[in-house]
Amino acid sequence: MAAKVREPIQVYLSAAERESLDRVAAELGVSRSEVLRKGLERIAERERDAALVDLVRRGWLRPPVIRGGPVPQGEPVAPLADLLKELDELRADR
């Protein structure tokens, strides 16, 4: 795995933008750099979500749908009577 490479980036902010950045950093208890990183992550997430919604709208992607179907046959993990008895015992211990 490649090591993370950090690169300094210079950004010019207005006084209001700087105050907003400082306020959010103080509220969250993180550095100004971390606020900017989290903001970029949030924007990327929204873009990914919007791209998925667009694919669904175009019919290229179908969201998962939970449908009814046949109940799988086979032995239950435990008989219902045993489960109810265990539940009663747990409630009695309270």
C-alpha positions in Angstrom: 0.0 0.0 0.0 1.4 3.4 -1.0 2.1 5.9 1.8 -0.1 8.9 2.1 1.5 12.0 0.5 0.5 15.3 1.9 0.6 18.3 -0.2 0.2 21.9 1.0 -2.5 23.8 -0.7 -2.9 27.6 -0.5 -6.5 28.9 -0.3 -7.6 32.5 -0.2 -10.6 33.1 2.0 -12.7 36.1 2.7 -12.9 37.4 6.2 -16.4 35.9 6.5 -15.2 32.5 5.2 -12.3 32.5 7.6 -14.5 33.3 10.5 -16.9 30.5 9.5 -14.0 28.0 9.1 -12.6 29.0 12.5 -16.1 28.7 14.2 -16.8 25.3 12.7 -13.3 24.0 13.7 -13.8 25.3 17.3 -17.2 23.7 17.5 -16.0 20.4 16.3 -12.7 20.6 18.2 -10.6 19.8 15.1 -8.1 21.8 13.0 -9.2 24.0 10.1 -7.5 21.5 7.8 -9.7 18.7 9.1 -12.8 20.8 8.6 -11.8 21.3 4.9 -11.0 17.6 4.5 -14.4 16.6 5.9 -16.1 19.1 3.7 -14.5 17.7 0.6 -15.5 14.2 1.7 -19.1 15.3 2.2 -19.2 16.9 -1.3 -17.8 13.7 -2.8 -20.4 11.6 -1.0 -23.2 13.8 -2.3 -21.9 13.5 -5.8 -21.7 9.7 -5.6 -25.3 9.6 -4.2 -26.5 11.9 -7.0 -24.8 9.7 -9.6 -26.5 6.6 -8.2 -29.9 8.4 -8.2 -29.3 9.4 -11.8 -28.6 5.8 -12.8 -31.8 4.6 -11.1 -33.8 7.4 -12.9 -32.3 6.3 -16.2 -33.2 2.7 -15.5 -29.6 1.5 -15.7 -29.6 0.5 -12.0 -32.4 -1.1 -10.0 -32.4 -0.5 -6.3 -32.7 -3.7 -4.2 -36.3 -4.6 -3.4 -37.4 -6.9 -0.6 -40.1 -9.2 -1.9 -42.1 -11.9 -0.3 -41.3 -15.4 -1.3 -41.6 -18.9 -0.2 -40.5 -19.6 3.3 -37.4 -21.9 3.3 -38.2 -25.4 4.5 -36.2 -27.2 7.1 -35.9 -27.7 10.8 -36.0 -24.6 12.9 -32.9 -23.7 14.9 -34.8 -24.6 18.1 -38.4 -25.7 18.8 -40.7 -22.7 19.5 -41.6 -24.1 22.9 -38.0 -24.1 24.0 -37.5 -20.6 22.8 -40.6 -19.4 24.7 -39.5 -21.2 27.8 -36.0 -19.6 27.6 -37.6 -16.2 27.1 -39.8 -16.7 30.2 -36.8 -17.6 32.3 -34.8 -14.6 31.1 -37.8 -12.3 32.0 -38.1 -13.9 35.4 -34.4 -13.1 36.1 -35.0 -9.4 35.8 
